[in-house]
Amino acid sequence: MIVCIAEKPSVAREIAKVLGANASHDGYMEGNGYQVTWTFGHLCTLKEPQDYTDQWRRWSLGSLPMIPPRFGIKLIDNQGYEKQFHTIERLMQAADGIVNCGDAGQEGELIQRWVMQKAKATCPVQRLWVSSLTEEAIREAFANLKPQEEYQSLYEAGLCRAIGDWLLGMNATRLYTLRFSQQKGQVLSIGRVQTPTLAMIVKRHFEIKDFKPEKYWVLSTVYRNVVFSSTKGKIKKPEEGEAALAAIRNRDFTVTDIQQKNGTEAPPRLFDLTSLQVECNKKFSFSADDTLKHIQSLYEKKLTTYPRVDTTYLSDDIYARCPGILQGLHPYASLIQPLMGKKLKKSKKVFDSSKVTDHHAIIPTGQDPSQAGLTMAEKRVYDLVARRFIAVFHPDCKFSTTTVLGAVMSDADAEKEPITEFKATGKQILDEGWRIVFGGQASTPDDDAKKPDDEEQTLPAFTQGEHGPHEPTLAEKQTTPPKPYTEATLLRAMETAGKSVEDEELRDTLKANGIGRPSTRAAIIETLFKRQYISKVRKSLEPTPIGIALIGVIQEDLLKSAELTGQWEKKLRDIEARKYDARQFLDELKQMTAQIVQQVLADGTRRLVSQ
């Protein structure tokens, strides 16, 4: 008998249906030589300090650092979990073989490996690697099962992540609580990723609080109902601005040059999990956690591919399947019809196997969503994914950019040197191309980066050398502070370890050093809310007094630096890619933990403000 173990009952049902395991039993399904069972996510966890020694049961500074000689696992204390585990244990001990059908990623590998270890399974194990839960995808994955040994580095990376979180979390939480907590029962929770994330929010809070606005002046003029801005930019002294304004009053404005340039704009990239969470937060105010739940549900309903991904590319072999996927998207027939009957566009910005490791970007599976009973929120998320996918096969958007340069001259003679030069820019869409998929508009990174002053205007026809009266103005403005983080901008900051990056290609290069994983960032943000370290004011994330005080007392960069934490994340990815040794990583973590304990205990100057 072959035992297949999935991560959720719903996934197990889909696998059992394909395998013909249709007989239901308590905790598993059986048939056709297979038994299909499931976990409920994590059934096992790393042992707690008191499980290693009674000396660690009581919180005391003298017991720190707590570094077990060998980490162990245990069942989570839950009757339902224990009952299901004993079913799994019985099936595995009698099995001829096991198929690990866990989610295809670090966490999924860790969950199932721990259960197999706890169940003392000794038979051969194969790995199912599937990117969607359609019948076709499951059958194809079962036809290409791999030995579990090929995924050893994936497990080691997940194990190192769990041990690293335990070492820093358990030790630093006890250390800072015992050393600095001012209230009885107040626990100061420290986490390998949550603390640098909180530090970013606190840093932004003080950047805003301490910001000193500076006045500046902007000279502009209106000629033929078009606003022209001075090429001087910001004027820092009012007297300079007034002098510039006086110098151009009552003199004609002259058009000195007209430049036209045609350009193209490629469709927005496909979604990875972070960009989907960002887009859903901006458009619908969904939290990162809510978006993850919705896209996970769409995956389990076989409508979209595996969601916990960090690439926006598809592997080249997916290209041949795309016509079939498009044909299945019946609600979007009017957008797909122009693509049918011709060879689909294959852009290197979409299809690039070198940019895909375990999983490709999130796309629809081609199953009809109208029969799936989706919630309104799921419909919104699905619509974003489907339209992005359709858009990449449409032509580039074509546009024409017109730049009109003008000047106010010292007298009517246009040959004289200009007193002040001005510029106006207008953009005209020549062919909507992919933008038709979004009703003529789409949110892209470039759109996000624009400020209101950058909005293009529609320009009338100008002639070089024409001149006439104009209406100059001098506007007083002031510099503005940085904006508070929203969940969307915080996710981007976590992805790039705090660096502000608009360019998508540059952002891709920084992902390896981002903090957290795409699948864990939403949970980190939720943890900060749960610990009452941050709160939400409309869409803005604000640190609470206790969150500010906690970061204030932490002086160890290893605990609160996004950049240093990002370097640790890179090592975890390198472990998965077999480029870094897992034992060396754990040795470094143990050394770092001991170093932090020593530094904090030796410093008698720090005090946490009582809340």
Secondary structure, DSSP 8 states (H G I E B T S, - for coil): -EEEEESSHHHHHHHHHHHT--EEETTEEEETTEEEEE--S-SEEE--HHHH-GGGTS--GGG-S---SS--EEE-S-HHHHHHHHHHHHHHHT-SEEEEE--SSHHHHHHHHHHHHHTT--S-EEE---S--SHHHHHHHHTT-EEGGGGHHHHHHHHHHHHHHHHHHHHHHHHHHHHH--STT------TTHHHHHHHHHHHHHHHHT----EEEEEEEEETTEEEEETT--B--HHHHHHHHHHHTTS-EEEEEEEEEEEEE-----B-HHHHHHHHHHHH---HHHHHHHHHHHHHTTSB---------B-GGGGGGHHHHHHT-GGGHHHHGGGTTS-----TTTB-GGG-SS---B-B-S--GGGS---HHHHHHHHHHHHHHHHTTS--EEEEEEEEEEEEESSS-TTS-EEEEEEEEEEEEEE-GGGGGGTT----HHHHH--GGG---------TT-EE--EEEEEEEE--------HHHHHHHHHTTT-----HHHHHHHGGG-SS-TTTHHHHHHHHHHTTSEEEETTEEEE-HHHHHHHHH---HHHH-HHHHHHHHHHHHHHHTTSS-HHHHHHHHHHHHHHHHHHHHH---------
